């Protein structure tokens, strides 16, 4: 066996990650984010991975399935929160938006109910 192949088989030391790869758009995302202590979603597509269980940053979930952004909520002080639904276990989570989140994706998510209302628009005219 060549020396080059042997070098690839050596055990590597596990290093503390400073980024993660988005499960949806495959972007390399830094763990640090402006406006939040625990980055938990991609700033490009807003998708996440089910890693936290009860507390943001605990990384205690065993699910690890994709989490799709489904809605925006606004807290009392005007802070936007991204609502995610897990594709594996249907759990819902609320995650603070970060300062570097894609504003177009945030607006698209916030206006989704207006673009696809759950009732026929003609009913509004009857009111």
KOLNU-705634 format. One line per 8 residues: their letters; for each residue x, y, z of C-alpha. Coordinates in steps of 0.25 Angstrom, whole numbers, plus 5000, padded with zeros to 4 digits. Layout:
REM KOLNU-705634
a = X Y Z  ...;
This chain:
REM KOLNU-705634
xxxxxxxx = 5000 5000 5000  5005 5014 4997  5009 5024 5007  4999 5034 5002  4987 5024 5005  4993 5021 5019  4992 5036 5022  4977 5036 5019;
xxxxxxxx = 4974 5025 5028  4981 5031 5041  4970 5035 5051  4968 5049 5052  4966 5057 5064  4952 5063 5065  4952 5078 5065  4941 5087 5070;
xxxxxxxx = 4934 5092 5058  4932 5106 5055  4922 5104 5044  4912 5095 5039  4907 5091 5025  4892 5094 5022  4884 5082 5020  4876 5089 5010;
xxxxxxxx = 4884 5098 5001  4898 5092 5005  4904 5106 5009  4915 5106 5019  4909 5114 5030  4918 5120 5042  4913 5117 5056  4914 5131 5060;
xxxxxxxx = 4902 5140 5057  4899 5154 5059  4887 5156 5069  4887 5142 5075  4896 5133 5083  4892 5120 5077  4891 5119 5061  4881 5109 5058;
xxxxxxxx = 4877 5111 5044  4883 5115 5030  4883 5130 5028  4882 5127 5013  4870 5118 5012  4865 5118 5027  4865 5103 5028  4870 5096 5040;
xxxxxxxx = 4873 5083 5046  4866 5077 5058  4878 5077 5068  4873 5085 5080  4863 5078 5089  4857 5087 5101  4866 5099 5101  4873 5106 5090;
xxxxxxxx = 4887 5102 5089  4886 5089 5097  4888 5080 5084  4881 5069 5092  4871 5064 5081  4873 5050 5075  4864 5053 5063  4874 5061 5054;
xxxxxxxx = 4864 5062 5043  4862 5074 5034  4854 5086 5039  4846 5094 5029  4843 5109 5032  4828 5110 5032  4824 5123 5037  4829 5136 5044;
xxxxxxxx = 4824 5141 5058  4827 5155 5064  4830 5156 5078  4825 5168 5087  4837 5176 5084  4837 5174 5069  4847 5163 5069  4844 5153 5057;
xxxxxxxx = 4844 5138 5060  4845 5127 5050  4836 5116 5053  4841 5102 5048  4834 5089 5047  4843 5076 5047  4841 5067 5035  4844 5055 5044;
xxxxxxxx = 4836 5056 5057  4827 5068 5054  4832 5076 5065  4831 5091 5065  4841 5101 5069  4843 5116 5070  4856 5122 5066  4861 5136 5067;
xxxxxxxx = 4864 5142 5053  4879 5146 5052  4884 5159 5047  4890 5153 5035  4877 5145 5031  4873 5147 5016  4863 5158 5017  4856 5153 5004;
xxxxxxxx = 4854 5139 5010  4848 5146 5023  4838 5154 5015  4834 5142 5006  4832 5134 5019  4824 5145 5025  4815 5148 5013  4812 5133 5010;
xxxxxxxx = 4799 5133 5016  4795 5146 5008  4800 5139 4995  4792 5126 4998  4781 5129 5007  4773 5117 5014  4760 5122 5008  4755 5127 4995;
xxxxxxx = 4758 5142 4993  4743 5144 4988  4738 5142 5002  4745 5156 5006  4736 5163 4996  4724 5158 5003  4728 5163 5017;
